[in-house]
Amino acid sequence: MRHLLRMATHSRHTNMHARNLAIVWAPNLLRSRDIEATGFNGTAAFMEVRVQSIVVEFILTHVEQLF
């Protein structure tokens, strides 16, 4: 997580701020068996990934307090 936070500090050049990093990394960091079981399609899968990205963004923005 600290590495992703370090990447976010370069967002001025990369446009990969905490939210974008969370969107990209959340499905890998918080893998969901429910999504895998449904075949990664449908509204439910989209909502699950959205929740995952919100959680990862929160972790990234509070990494110093959490870890």
N, C-alpha and C positions, 0 to 999 in steps of 0.2 A: 504494500500500500504506500509505503514511503516513496518508492520508486515512481509510482503513478503521480503522487503529489509533486514530486520533483519535476516530472514531465509537465504538470499543469502550470508550474512557475514559468515555463517557456511559451505559454499560450499566446503571448503577443506575437510570436513568430510562427507558431504552428497552428493556432486556432483550436488547440486541443485543451480547453479548460476542463475543469472538474466534471461538468455536465456531459461534455462530449466523450471524455474518457470513460465515464460511468456507462454511457450508452453502449460503447464498444466492448468494454470489459465485463459488464454485469452478467451476461449470459454464460461466460466462462467461469467467473468467480462464484456465482450462485446458481450452479446448474440445477435445473428442476426436472425431476422425474415425470411430473405431470405434463410438461411441455413435450418431453421425449415420447411419452406414451401417446400423445395426440398427433404426433408427426409434425410438430412445429407449424401448425396452421390454425386459422380461426381467430376470433376475437379474444377468446380466453387466453390463448398463447401470447397475443400482443399485450394484454393487460398484465400478465405475469412478468413479461420482460420489462414493462414499464415500472412495475413495483420494484423489481430487481435493480433497475438503474437508479431509482430514487434512493434505495438503501445504499448502494455503492457511492453515489454522490454524497450522501450524508457522511459516510465513513471517510471519504476523501477530504471533506471540508472540516472534519473533526479528528483527523488522524492523531494529532498530538495529544488530545485529551483521552482518546480511546486506547492508544498503544503507548 
